[in-house]
Amino acid sequence: MVDHRGVTIAGDRFQLTTTRPPAGAESGADDLLVDELTPAQLESALSELESMTRRTYGQFCVVGRALEILGERWALMIVRNLLVAPKSEAELRVGLPRIPAEALGARLRELERTAIVWSVPGPDNELVYQLTEYGQELDEIIVRLGRWGARSLGTARPDEVITTESLVSALRVAFQPDAAEGIAMRIDIQVGTEVVQVRVSGAMLHISVDSRSKGADLMLEPVLPVMHLLSGEFDPAEAVATGSVRVGGDPALLVSFTRIFRLPG
């Protein structure tokens, strides 16, 4: 809104007003008063302000547009978690323990506005967020991005945790379909109170999450050494011999597991 008081830009959570100097006050040489702006100058000023508040790149560019939607901190991590399963805001906080509550709410609103996610009432009328068809198209992109990032993964930093969703992402990136040809395996990996259920049938991979194991050929824990197996940092036989990895089921299958799942180095 533009009136005699200045320019006011209001949104759902903010209001920004620029005002004229008070009567009798001296304005600087570079100050522009609203009623002295030409329409072109006003349009330019508003466009620049919109660019700053929306964090646009000011380019009619396909990459720029994608980054305007997904380039904000935590946005792609939320998408990563929703690729595992639809989740409530509380469940997303569990999978992203360091995300500030306000940031999570803001990112979810942005992802809804851009048609990446949508929400439906769940138990106790708590909203459950899931990816739209448009959002699901990010699946392959996330996997390819993870494959690229795996080359710089290195070892876990002291303050880093492994969540169910980060393990699922690592397994999907690490899966080698050619090495799985002719093999059928059921692998369960314990992550805290949850079990990541991995099912391999040749080149087909299916991963789900449950609260308990439902029978597997190979059961593994804890999760950090499992990640070291995926990266090739741990030799399977040595990992079992030293007790770094606890194995249930057939220990011989651990070699097949490390052949089928290997992160790029």
TABEL-V438184 format. One record per pair of residues at least 12 apart in sequence whose ideal C-beta (glycine too) atoms are under 10 Angstrom apart, sorted by the first residue. I is the first residue (numbers start at 1). J is the second residue. D is the distance in Angstrom with one decimal. If there is no record, write none. Layout:
BEGIN
<<I/J/D> <I/J/D>>
END
This chain:
BEGIN
<<1/17/9.2> <2/18/9.7> <2/34/6.4> <2/35/9.0> <2/37/9.0> <2/42/7.1> <2/46/9.1> <3/34/8.4> <3/35/9.7> <4/19/10.0> <4/20/7.9> <4/34/8.2> <4/35/7.3> <5/17/7.3> <5/18/9.0> <5/19/5.8> <5/20/7.1> <5/34/8.3> <6/18/4.4> <6/19/4.2> <6/20/6.0> <6/33/8.7> <6/34/5.2> <6/35/9.4> <7/19/8.7> <7/34/5.8> <7/37/9.1> <7/42/7.8> <7/45/7.8> <7/46/7.4> <7/49/8.6> <9/46/7.7> <9/49/6.9> <9/50/8.4> <9/53/8.1> <11/53/8.4> <12/109/8.3> <13/102/9.9> <13/106/8.6> <13/109/9.3> <14/53/8.5> <16/49/7.9> <16/53/8.2> <18/32/9.5> <18/33/9.7> <18/34/7.0> <18/45/9.0> <18/49/9.2> <19/33/9.8> <19/34/8.6> <20/33/5.6> <20/34/6.7> <20/35/7.9> <20/36/9.7> <21/33/7.8> <32/45/7.8> <54/68/7.2> <55/67/9.0> <55/68/6.8> <55/71/7.5> <55/72/7.3> <56/68/5.5> <57/71/9.1> <65/114/10.0> <66/138/9.6> <66/141/9.1> <68/110/9.8> <68/114/8.8> <69/110/7.7> <69/111/8.1> <69/113/9.3> <69/114/4.9> <69/115/9.4> <69/116/6.9> <70/107/9.8> <70/110/9.3> <70/111/8.5> <70/114/8.6> <70/116/7.7> <70/138/7.8> <70/141/9.2> <72/103/8.7> <72/106/8.2> <72/107/6.3> <72/110/6.8> <72/111/9.5> <73/99/8.8> <73/100/9.9> <73/103/7.1> <73/107/8.2> <74/92/9.6> <74/96/6.8> <74/98/9.2> <74/99/5.4> <74/100/8.8> <74/103/5.8> <74/104/7.0> <74/106/9.0> <74/107/5.2> <74/108/9.8> <75/103/9.8> <75/106/9.8> <75/107/5.3> <75/108/9.5> <75/110/7.1> <75/111/6.6> <75/114/9.6> <75/116/8.3> <76/107/9.7> <76/138/8.0> <76/141/9.1> <76/142/7.1> <76/145/7.7> <77/92/9.2> <77/95/8.5> <77/96/5.8> <77/98/9.9> <77/99/7.6> <77/107/8.9> <77/142/9.9> <77/163/9.9> <77/165/8.4> <77/166/9.2> <77/169/9.8> <78/92/6.4> <78/95/9.0> <78/96/7.2> <78/99/8.2> <78/103/9.8> <78/104/7.4> <78/107/5.6> <78/108/7.0> <78/110/9.8> <78/111/6.7> <78/116/8.9> <78/117/7.8> <78/129/8.1> <78/131/9.8> <79/107/9.5> <79/111/7.5> <79/116/6.9> <79/117/7.9> <79/131/7.0> <79/135/6.6> <79/136/9.7> <79/138/5.5> <79/139/9.0> <79/141/9.1> <79/142/6.6> <80/95/8.8> <80/96/9.2> <80/138/8.9> <80/139/9.8> <80/142/5.7> <80/143/9.9> <80/145/9.3> <80/146/8.3> <80/163/9.9> <80/165/6.0> <80/166/8.0> <80/168/8.6> <80/169/5.8> <81/94/9.4> <81/95/4.7> <81/96/6.7> <81/129/9.4> <81/163/8.2> <81/164/8.8> <81/165/4.5> <81/166/9.1> <81/168/9.1> <81/169/9.1> <82/95/9.5> <82/108/9.9> <82/111/8.8> <82/116/8.9> <82/117/6.5> <82/129/6.3> <82/130/6.2> <82/131/5.0> <82/135/7.3> <82/136/9.3> <82/138/9.4> <82/165/9.1> <83/130/10.0> <83/131/6.8> <83/135/8.7> <83/136/7.8> <83/138/7.5> <83/139/5.7> <83/142/6.3> <83/143/9.0> <83/165/8.2> <83/168/8.2> <83/169/8.0> <83/172/8.8> <84/163/9.7> <84/164/7.1> <84/165/5.0> <84/166/9.9> <84/167/9.7> <84/168/5.1> <84/169/8.1> <84/172/9.6> <84/196/9.3> <84/207/8.0> <84/208/8.7> <84/209/6.5> <85/128/9.7> <85/130/8.3> <85/164/9.5> <85/165/8.9> <85/168/9.4> <85/208/8.2> <85/209/6.6> <86/117/9.2> <86/118/9.9> <86/119/9.1> <86/120/8.3> <86/122/8.3> <86/128/5.2> <86/129/6.4> <86/130/3.6> <86/131/8.0> <87/122/9.4> <87/128/6.8> <87/129/6.1> <87/130/8.0> <87/165/9.2> <88/119/9.1> <88/122/5.9> <88/123/8.5> <88/124/9.5> <88/126/5.0> <88/127/6.5> <88/128/5.2> <88/129/7.2> <89/101/8.4> <89/104/6.4> <89/105/7.2> <89/108/6.9> <89/119/9.2> <89/126/7.5> <89/127/6.8> <89/128/8.9> <89/129/7.3> <90/104/9.9> <90/126/7.2> <91/122/9.6> <91/126/9.4> <91/128/8.4> <91/129/9.0> <92/104/6.2> <92/107/9.3> <92/108/7.9> <92/129/7.1> <92/165/9.5> <94/163/7.9> <94/164/8.8> <94/165/9.6> <94/192/9.5> <94/194/9.8> <95/163/5.1> <95/164/6.6> <95/165/4.8> <95/166/8.3> <96/163/7.8> <96/165/8.3> <96/166/9.9> <97/161/6.8> <97/163/7.6> <98/159/9.3> <98/161/8.7> <108/127/8.7> <108/129/6.2> <111/129/8.0> <111/131/8.9> <111/132/9.2> <111/135/7.5> <112/127/9.9> <112/129/8.0> <112/132/9.2> <114/132/9.6> <114/134/8.5> <114/135/9.1> <115/132/5.6> <115/133/9.1> <115/134/5.3> <115/135/7.6> <116/129/9.9> <116/131/6.8> <116/132/6.4> <116/134/6.4> <116/135/4.1> <116/136/9.5> <116/137/9.5> <116/138/7.5> <117/129/5.0> <117/130/6.5> <117/131/5.7> <117/132/6.4> <117/134/9.4> <117/135/5.7> <118/130/6.6> <118/131/8.2> <118/132/5.4> <118/133/9.9> <118/134/9.8> <118/135/8.4> <139/172/9.0> <142/169/7.2> <142/172/8.5> <142/173/9.0> <143/169/7.8> <143/172/5.5> <143/173/5.9> <143/175/9.1> <144/173/8.7> <145/169/9.7> <145/173/9.0> <146/166/9.6> <146/169/5.5> <146/170/7.4> <146/172/7.4> <146/173/4.2> <146/174/9.2> <146/263/9.0> <146/264/9.4> <147/172/9.3> <147/173/5.0> <147/174/8.8> <147/263/8.3> <147/264/5.7> <148/173/9.3> <148/264/8.1> <149/169/9.7> <149/173/8.4> <149/263/9.8> <149/264/9.3> <150/169/9.8> <150/170/7.8> <150/173/5.8> <150/174/7.7> <150/230/8.9> <150/231/7.9> <150/262/9.8> <150/263/4.5> <150/264/4.7> <150/265/7.8> <151/263/8.6> <151/264/5.5> <151/265/6.8> <153/170/8.6> <153/173/9.8> <153/227/8.7> <153/230/9.5> <153/231/6.7> <153/263/6.9> <153/264/9.1> <153/265/9.0> <154/231/8.8> <154/233/9.7> <155/224/9.8> <155/227/9.4> <155/228/8.2> <155/231/8.5> <155/233/7.4> <156/224/6.4> <156/227/7.3> <156/228/8.8> <160/224/9.6> <161/192/9.6> <161/223/9.5> <161/224/9.3> <162/191/7.0> <162/192/9.2> <162/222/9.1> <162/223/5.0> <162/224/6.1> <162/226/8.6> <162/227/6.2> <163/191/7.2> <163/192/8.3> <163/194/9.3> <163/223/9.0> <164/189/9.3> <164/191/4.8> <164/192/7.4> <164/193/9.5> <164/194/5.1> <164/195/9.0> <164/196/6.2> <164/209/5.6> <164/223/8.9> <165/191/9.4> <165/196/9.6> <165/209/8.6> <166/191/9.0> <166/223/9.1> <166/227/8.7> <167/189/6.6> <167/191/5.7> <167/194/9.5> <167/196/5.6> <167/198/9.6> <167/207/9.1> <167/209/9.4> <167/223/5.9> <167/224/10.0> <167/226/7.4> <167/227/7.3> <167/230/9.0> <168/189/9.6> <168/191/9.1> <168/196/6.1> <168/198/8.9> <168/207/5.4> <168/208/9.0> <168/209/7.2> <169/207/9.7> <170/223/9.7> <170/226/8.9> <170/227/6.4> <170/230/5.8> <170/231/8.8> <170/261/8.4> <170/263/6.7> <171/187/8.9> <171/189/8.2> <171/196/7.3> <171/198/6.1> <171/205/7.9> <171/207/6.0> <171/226/9.2> <171/227/9.8> <171/230/7.4> <171/260/9.8> <171/261/6.0> <171/263/9.5> <172/198/9.8> <172/205/7.2> <172/207/6.8> <172/261/9.5> <173/230/8.7> <173/261/9.1> <173/262/9.7> <173/263/6.4> <173/264/7.7> <174/227/9.5> <174/229/9.5> <174/230/4.8> <174/231/8.5> <174/232/9.9> <174/258/9.5> <174/260/8.3> <174/261/4.2> <174/262/5.6> <174/263/4.7> <174/264/8.2> <175/198/9.0> <175/200/8.0> <175/203/9.0> <175/204/10.0> <175/205/5.1> <175/207/9.1> <175/230/10.0> <175/260/6.8> <175/261/5.9> <175/262/8.8> <176/203/9.5> <176/205/9.9> <176/259/7.2> <176/260/5.7> <176/261/7.0> <176/262/5.9> <177/200/9.4> <177/202/7.7> <177/203/3.8> <177/204/8.3> <177/205/7.7> <177/260/8.6> <178/203/7.7> <178/260/9.5> <179/200/9.9> <179/203/9.7> <179/256/8.5> <179/258/9.7> <179/259/4.9> <179/260/5.0> <179/261/8.6> <179/262/7.8> <180/200/5.3> <180/201/8.2> <180/202/5.9> <180/203/6.1> <180/204/8.3> <180/205/7.7> <180/256/8.7> <180/259/8.4> <180/260/4.7> <180/261/9.0> <181/202/5.8> <181/203/6.7> <181/260/9.7> <182/201/9.9> <182/202/6.4> <182/203/9.9> <183/200/6.2> <183/201/8.1> <183/202/6.8> <183/203/9.7> <183/253/9.5> <183/256/6.4> <183/257/9.9> <183/259/9.0> <183/260/6.8> <184/199/8.4> <184/200/6.6> <184/201/5.1> <184/202/7.4> <184/204/9.5> <184/217/8.6> <185/198/7.7> <185/199/7.6> <185/200/4.6> <185/201/8.4> <185/216/8.4> <185/217/5.4> <185/218/6.7> <185/249/9.8> <185/250/9.7> <185/253/6.5> <185/256/6.6> <185/257/7.2> <185/260/7.4> <186/198/7.4> <186/199/5.6> <186/200/7.9> <186/201/9.6> <186/206/10.0> <186/213/9.6> <186/214/8.7> <186/215/7.0> <186/216/4.3> <186/217/4.9> <186/218/7.4> <186/219/9.3> <186/249/8.7> <186/253/9.7> <187/199/7.8> <187/200/7.4> <187/207/9.5> <187/216/5.8> <187/217/6.9> <187/218/4.7> <187/219/7.5> <187/220/6.8> <187/226/9.7> <187/249/8.6> <187/253/7.9> <187/254/9.5> <187/256/9.6> <187/257/6.2> <187/260/9.1> <187/261/8.7> <188/210/8.7> <188/212/9.0> <188/213/4.4> <188/214/7.8> <188/215/8.2> <188/216/4.0> <188/217/9.0> <188/218/7.4> <188/219/4.7> <188/220/7.3> <188/221/9.0> <188/248/8.0> <188/249/8.5> <189/207/9.7> <189/213/9.4> <189/216/9.1> <189/218/9.0> <189/219/7.7> <189/220/4.9> <189/221/6.8> <189/222/9.2> <189/223/6.5> <189/226/5.8> <189/227/9.9> <189/257/9.8> <190/212/9.7> <190/213/7.8> <190/219/7.4> <190/220/7.2> <190/221/3.9> <190/222/7.1> <190/223/7.1> <190/226/9.1> <190/246/8.7> <190/248/9.4> <191/209/8.3> <191/221/8.2> <191/222/8.5> <191/223/5.0> <191/226/8.9> <192/221/9.9> <192/222/9.5> <192/223/8.1> <193/211/6.9> <193/212/9.3> <194/209/5.5> <194/210/7.1> <194/211/6.4> <194/212/8.9> <195/208/9.2> <195/209/7.1> <195/210/5.3> <195/211/7.0> <195/212/6.0> <195/213/5.1> <195/214/8.1> <195/216/8.8> <195/219/8.6> <195/221/9.4> <196/208/7.8> <196/209/5.8> <196/210/8.5> <196/220/9.4> <196/223/8.5> <196/226/9.3> <197/209/7.0> <197/210/5.8> <197/212/9.7> <197/213/7.6> <197/214/6.8> <197/215/9.6> <197/216/7.3> <198/216/8.3> <198/218/8.9> <198/220/9.5> <198/257/8.8> <198/260/9.4> <198/261/8.2> <199/216/8.9> <200/217/9.7> <200/256/9.1> <200/257/9.0> <200/260/6.2> <200/261/8.9> <205/260/8.9> <205/261/9.3> <213/248/8.3> <213/249/9.9> <215/249/9.4> <216/248/7.8> <216/249/6.1> <216/250/10.0> <216/253/9.6> <217/248/9.6> <217/249/5.2> <217/250/6.1> <217/253/5.7> <217/256/9.4> <217/257/9.5> <218/247/6.9> <218/248/7.3> <218/249/4.6> <218/250/6.4> <218/251/8.1> <218/252/9.2> <218/253/4.5> <218/254/6.7> <218/256/8.4> <218/257/6.2> <219/246/8.3> <219/247/7.0> <219/248/3.4> <219/249/5.3> <219/250/9.9> <220/239/9.7> <220/245/6.0> <220/246/7.2> <220/247/6.2> <220/248/7.7> <220/249/9.0> <220/253/9.9> <220/254/7.8> <220/257/7.8> <221/245/7.6> <221/246/5.2> <221/247/8.7> <221/248/8.4> <222/244/8.8> <222/245/7.8> <222/246/7.3> <223/245/9.9> <224/244/9.1> <224/245/9.6> <225/239/6.1> <225/242/9.5> <225/243/9.5> <225/244/4.5> <225/245/4.6> <225/246/8.7> <226/239/9.1> <226/244/9.6> <226/245/6.6> <226/257/9.1> <226/258/10.0> <226/261/9.3> <227/263/8.4> <228/244/7.7> <228/245/8.5> <229/244/9.0> <229/245/6.8> <229/254/7.7> <229/257/7.3> <229/258/5.4> <229/261/7.8> <229/262/9.0> <229/263/9.6> <230/257/9.1> <230/258/7.7> <230/261/5.5> <230/262/6.6> <230/263/4.9> <231/262/8.1> <231/263/4.9> <231/264/9.3> <231/265/7.0> <232/258/7.6> <232/262/6.3> <232/263/7.3> <232/264/10.0> <232/265/6.3> <233/263/9.6> <233/265/9.5> <234/258/8.5> <235/255/9.7> <235/258/8.6> <236/251/8.6> <236/252/9.5> <236/253/9.6> <236/254/4.4> <236/255/5.3> <236/256/9.3> <236/257/7.5> <236/258/5.1> <236/259/9.4> <237/251/8.9> <237/252/10.0> <237/254/8.0> <237/255/7.7> <239/254/7.6> <239/258/9.2> <240/252/10.0> <240/254/6.5> <240/255/10.0>>
END
